[in-house]
Amino acid sequence: MIKLLPCIAVLAPITLCAASILPFPGSARDFVRVAISAAAVALVSAIAVVLAVAVYGAGRSPLLGGHGLGLSIHVDALAAILCVLVGFIGFVVVKYSRNYLDGDPGQRRFTRHLLLTLASVLTLLISGNLLFLLAAWIATSLSLGRLLLFYHTRPAAIRAHRKKFVASRLGDGCLAGAIALLYFQFGTLEIPDLAARARSSVDVGSPAITAAALLIVVTAMLKSAQLPLHGWLIEVMETPTPVSALLHAGIINAGGFLVLRLGDVLLLATPALNVLAVVGGVTALFGSLVMLTQTSVKVQLAYSTVAQMGFMLLQCGLGAFSAALLHIVAHSLYKAHAFLSSGSIIDLARASWTPSPGGQPHPARLILALAGVIGLTMLIGWGLGMTLRSNPAQIALGSVLLMGLVHLMANAIDERPNAFVVARGIVTAAGVAALYFVLQAAAAWLAASSVPVGRPVYGTAPMLIAALVVISFAAVTVFQNQMMRRADAPFWIAAYVHLRNGFYLNTLANRMVLTLWPRTSHKLKSNP
């Protein structure tokens, strides 16, 4: 069965690719039915891969090439979990697009590119050699670019595609450079062999490995729309909604997958992990603040994705690789549903409308609630054998998660606190914290053989980064509270305007794109 596992895994991308490129003489509606069937076959294949990995373990194909270079398939728990995730979201998106684009003259073209994009992503996940992974990485970017330009006469779509093109080509170059350095260092590009040699390597902190790790980190940040080149993700709203759902729920996670797949190499370069943690944390803070000032539902969701990807890369930088995998799965399912249901958001808001509970809680109660949830996280972590020194990532991420309950706790501690209400808030927070640690332990158990256990805690740097993360997110929570309470004050009005424009980082990126592609050099042409 181990030998058949790569064959089962490769069935999904082959089916999708065949349905996309083979000629089909029927109508567009008939072709969409074929596409849905191909997506269903891909999903069933992915489920079969998960079951096979759970029963028989990981499997790999022989290398089609030599000297550690060539094509091969490697399927482990990480690849199997993400294949099911992409297969499920892909099936839903393809089926959703049937009605969404029904009657559109470009429906057949859209569906072909959608299937090619799904095939490229699935190929990326099961790649066993870094050369094969690089080819799938580039194919994913190119096929996605065709979807972003589906409405090719819209200036906003053209601008977003160009910004994505610049970020993608920079990422491709960084990844190619990292692959070359890894080959010269380890003598192979087979991913399982590379991971094994990295785990047994004594060249911790060597210049070649550190340079390769930094290039991998830059590639992941460019792919996952991290600061400062995040603007392309905000402007892809000119593409059909199914593309937004696939992008935000699937393709955007490719950066996180790359870090998880090459986590053993990154553990040999502490500076790379520190850069990943700092940039991811800053992006998460930036996205969570800017998101609150947006009035467009889709743009708000886009900034939410920027923040979530930053938080996921922060988890990787702190060494919580299994928690990052859990984050990818949970965020993908949520974001796919959010985009596909975005057209009904007004109806949902009207149906769930309730009178305002009375505004934002008092800052003193908010700070007290913040101290309470942080202390509760540390207490539960201590009960499970975790401390800020031994497990900085888990404690920091658990504290940030519970900050979502701060307003609930602050409102429970009102001017005349009720013992039942306060106790209910404490029990709710404790339950969420316990559930978080249980889910994290389950994710670590499921992916134990395919992602690193964690980042070794050397010195005080990981603990200081974790503490800074907790303090920063706590400060953002207080900032949000004050911005709502003092919305009429000049300072907070100015802060709202600057946040609304994302501190103008996207404007600077637009100027860079206009420098490379002046408006006068572009003439709109009909797409054949």
N, C-alpha and C positions, 0 to 999 in steps of 0.2 A: 504493500500500500504506500510505503514511503516513496518508492520509485514512481508510482502513479500520481502522487500529490502534485508535482509540478505540472503534469499534463492537465489535471483538473483545474488548477489555478489559471493556466494560460488559456483555457477554454473561454473564459469571460471576455478578455480583450479581443480575442480572435473573432468571436461571434459578433461583437459590437462593430469591429473594424470591417468585417465582411458585409454586414448590413449597411454600412455607411458607403462603401466604395463600389459595391457591385451594382450594375445597372438594374433599374426596376421600371418596367414599362407602364405600370398602373398609375392611378391617380395619386395625388398628394395624400389623401386620406388613407388610401390603401397602404402607401409607403409608411405612414405613421403607425399603422397597425403592425406592420413588420418590425418597425423600430421598437414598439412596446414589447413585442414578443422577444426580440433580441435582448432588451434590458431585463426581461423576466428570466431568460436563460442565464444571463450574467449574475443575477441575484441568487438563483438556485445554485450555480456553480460556486459562488462565494460562501454560501451556507454549507455546502458540501466540504469546502476547504476547511472551514472552522471546525466542523465535526471531525474531520480526518486529523487535524492538528491536535485536537483535544484528546483523541484516542491513541494516535500513533506518534505524535510529536512532530517536530519540524522536518522538512524535507528539502532537498536541493537537487538540481539537475546537473549533469556533467557540463563542464565548460566547453562551449563551442569557440575554440580559439587556442591560444597557447601563451605560456609565460605569464599567467595570471591576467591576461587581457582577452576580452571577448564577450560573449553573450551567455548568460546562465539565469536560472530561476531559483530563487530562495524563498521559501514560504515558512514562516514561523508564526508565533502568536501575534506579534505586532502586525505583520502583513495580513494575517487572516482576519483580525478584528477590524482593521481599516478597510479591507476589501468588502466585508459585509456592510459596513457603514456606507461606503461609496456606492455599492451595488443597490442598496435600499434607497438612498437619496436619488441616485440616478434613475431608478425605475419610477419613483414618484414624480420626478421632474419631467421625464419623457412623457409620462401619461398626462400630467397637468398641461404640458405644452400642446397636447392634441386639441383641446378646446380653446386654449388661450390664443393660439395662432390659426384657428380654423378659418379658412377663407383668405388668409394672407398669401399673396403671390410668392413670397419667399419661404413658405413653410417647409417645403422639401429641402431647400438649401440649409435652412436653420437646423432641421432634424439631422441631416448628414453631419454637420459640424458638431452638433451636440453629441452624437454617438462617437465621433472621433475623439472628442475631448474626454469622454468617459473611458474609452479604450486606452488613451494615453495615461490617464491617472491610475487605472488598474495595473497597467504595465509598470509604471513607476513603483508601485507598492510591492510588486513581486520580483523586482529586479534583483539578481544575485551578484551582479558585477557592476562596479561604478561606471564603467563605460556605457553599459546598457542603461543604467539609471540616468546618466547624463543625456542620452538620446531621448529617453522618455520624458525627461524634465523639459527639454527644448520643445518636443512635440506637444506637450501639454500647453506650453506658453503660446505656440503658434496657432494651435487649433482654438484656444480660448480667444486669441486676438481676432479671429474671423467672427466669432460670436459677438464680441464687443463692437465690431463694425457692421452688425447686421443692418442697422439703419445708417448706411454709409454716407448719407447726405446731411446728417445732423452735425453741426460744428462741435457740439459738446461731446458727441461720441468720437469724433475724430481726435479731439484733444485728449480725451481719456485714453484712447488707444495708443497715441504717441507717447504719453507719459508712461503707460504700462510697458511699451516697447523699450524705452530707455532703461527703466528699472530692470526689466527681464534680461536685456542684453548685458547689463552690468553684472547681474546675478549669474548668468551663464558663464561669463568670463571668470568670475571669482571661483565658481565651482570647478571649472576646468583647471584652473591653477591649483586648487586644493587637491584635485585628483592626481595631477602630475607630481606634486610634492609627496603625497602619500605613497605613490608607486615607487619613487626613488628611495623612500624611507623604509618601506616594508616589503617591496618586491612583488606585490600582488595587489590586484583590485577586486578580488573575490571578497564580498562583504563578510561572510562568516569567518574566513581565514584572517581578514584584516582585523576583525573584532578580537579574535583569539590572540593574535600577535600583539595587539594593543594592550590587552589585559595582562600579558606576560612581559611587556616591555619595561625596560629600566630607564628608557630615555625620557623620563618625565621632565617637561619643560625645555626640551631641546629646541633650538631655533626653527628647524624644519617643521617639526610637529606643531609648534606654537603658531607658525605662519599659516600652515594648512588649517588649523583649527579656527584661526581668526577669519580666514577666507570662507570657511563653512558657515561661521556665525553671520558674516555679512550677507552671504547668499540667502540664508534663512530669513534674515531681517528684511531683505528686499522682496522676497517672495511673500512674506506675511504682512506687508504694508506697514512697516515700522517707521518711526521718525528718522529722518525728515522727509523721506520719499513715500509718504502714505497717500498723497493726494489722488493718485489714479483710482484708488478704491472708492473714494468719495464721489467720483464723477462718472462711474460706469452705470448710472441710473438710466441712461438713454438706451440701454440694451433691454430686451424683453425680460420680464420678471423671472421666468424660469432660469435664465442665465445668472441673474443676481442670486437666486437661491442656490444654484450649483456652485457658484464662485464663493459665496460667503459661508456655505455649509460644507464645502468639500475642498476645492482647489486651494483656498487660502491656507489650509492646514498643511500644505506641502512643506513649508518651512519648518514647522514643528516635526513632521515626519522625518525630514532630513537630519535634524538634531537628534531625534530618538534613535534613528538607524545608525548614526555615527557617534553615539554617545560615548562609547568606550575610547574613541580617539580624543574627544573633547575633554575627557577626564584627565588626559595627560597634559593639558594646557590650562592651568588655572586662570591666566589672564583672559582667555577667550570666554570662559564661563562667567567671569566677572563682568565683561563687556555685555554679554547676553543678558545678565540679570539687571544691569543698570539701564540699558537701552529699553529692555522690555518693561521694566518698572516705570520709567519715565513715560513711555508710550501709553501704558495702561492708565496712568494718572491723567495724561493729556486727553485721551479719548473719553474717559469717564466724565471729565469736566465739560468738554466741548459738546458732548452728546446731549447734555441737559438743556442747551440753548437752541437746539435745532427745531424748526417747525415742520420740516418735511419728514414724513414717517420713514421713508427709505434712507434718507441721509442720516437720520438719527440711528437707524439700524446699522448703517455703514460705520459710523463712528463707534458704535457699540462693538462691532467686529474688530476695529483697530485696537480698542481697549482690551478685548478678550484675547486677541492674539498676543498683545504685549504681556498680558498676565500669564498666558501659557508659556511664552519664552522665558519669562521671569522664573517660572517653576523649573524649567530646564536649567537655567543658570544657577539656581540654588541646589540643583541635584535631585529634585523631586520628579524624576522622569516618569514614573508610573502615574503620578498625580496629573502630569501634563497629558498623558494618554487619556485618562478619564475625562479631563477637561475638553479635549478634542471631541470625544464622542458626545458628551453632553451638550456642548456648544453647537455642534453640527446639527443635531436633531432639533434643538430649540430654534436655531437661526433659519433652517429650512422652512419650518412651520411659520415663523414670523414673516418671512418674505412672501411665501405663497398665500398667506392670509392677510397681507398688508392692504389689499383692496377693500377688505371688510372692516378695517380698523375703526372707521367712524361709526358703523352700525354696532360694533362690539362695545365701543366706548359709551354710546347712547344707551345701550341695553344694561350696562353695568354702572350707570351713573348713580352716585350717592352724594348727599350733601357733604361739604367740606367738614372735617372733624375739628376745625378750629385753627389751622395754620401750623407753623413749624414749632417744635418744642423749644423751651428756653435753653440757651447755651449751657447753663450750669447742669441742667438735667441731661443734656446731650453728652457732655464730658463725663458725667458720672456713669452714664450707660456705656460709653466707650471703655472706660476703665473696667467696668463690670464684665463686658464680653471678652476683653483681652485677658483679664484675670481668670475668667471661666475657662477659656481655651487652654491657658497654661496649666490650670488645675487638672483638667481632663487629660491633657497630654502627659502631665507628671504621673497621673494614675496609670497610664499606659506605658510608662517607662520612657517618655520623651521629655527633653528639656530644650531650652533655647540653645544650649551649647552642643548637645549631642544630636539634635534633630531640628536645626534652625528653620529649614524649609517648611516642614510640617506645621510647626507652631506658628510661623508667620502667615502661612496661607490659610490656616484655620482661623486665625484672628481676623484676617481680611474678609473671609467668607462671613463670619458672624457680624461684621460691621453692617451687613445688609439688614440686620435686625435691630440696629441701634435706635431708629426712630420708634419702633414698637416698644422697646424697653424704656425709652425716654418718655413716651406718652403714658406708660404705665406708672411712672414715678411723677405724677402730677402734684398740684398743690395740696391735694387731699388724697394721698395714696391709699388704695384699697389693698389689703393683704392678699386677697384672692387674685386680683389682677396682676400684682407684682410677682406672686408665686407662679402664675401661669406664664408670664413672660420669661422668668428664669428657667422654668421647665422646658419651654419652647426652645430657648437658646441652647440649653444643655442637650436637648434631643438633636438639634441640628448639628452641633459640634460632634456628638457621638456618631451620628450617621455619616458625617464627613470622614471621620477617621476609619470607620468600618468600610466605607466605599473605597477609600484610599488603600486600605489593607487588601481588599478584594482585587483591586486593579494591580497592585504589586504582585499578588499571588498569580494572577492570570498571565502577566507579562514578565514573570521572573526570569524566564529563559531567553528573552529577546531584547530587554532593555536593561541598562545598568541598575544596580540596586540603589545607588545613591552617590553623591559627591563626598569624597573623603573630607573630613573636617580638619583642616590644617590651620593652626593659628586662630586669629579672631576675625579674619575677613568675612567668612560666611555668616558668623553671628552678627557682625556689625551691619552687613547688607540686609539681613533679615529684620533686624531691629529698625533700620532706616525705612524698610518697606512698611512695617506696621505704623511707624510714626507718620509717614507720608500719607498713607491712606486715611489715618485718623484725622490729619490736618485737612485733607480734602473733604471729609465728612462735615467738619466744622465749617469749612469755607462754603460748602453748598447750603448749609443751614443759614449762615449769615447773608448770603446772596439772596435767599428767599425772604428773609425777615426784613432786610433793609433795601428792598428793590428800588425805592425812590431816592436813595442817597446818591449823590454824584459819583462817588468812587465805585459803587456797585453797578451803576448804569454803564460807566466806562468799562468795567470788567466784563459785563455782559456783552457789550459790543465787540470787544477784543476776542472773547471766547466764541462768540457767534461766528466770527471770521477765522477761527482756528489759528489765532495769532499770526495770520497772514502767511503761514508757511506754504500753503497751497498756491498763493499768488506768486511767490518766488519761483516755485516749480513751473508754473504756467509761463513765466517770463523765460525760463531756461528752454522750455519747449519751443516757444516762439523764436528764440534765437537760433535753434537748430532747424525749425521749419517755419519760416516767415509766412504770414498769411498770403502775401502776394505770389508765393510760389505754388500755392495750392488752388487747383480748379476742380470744382465738383463735377464728377462724371457719373453717369448712370452705371450701376453695377450690372455686368452682363449676366 
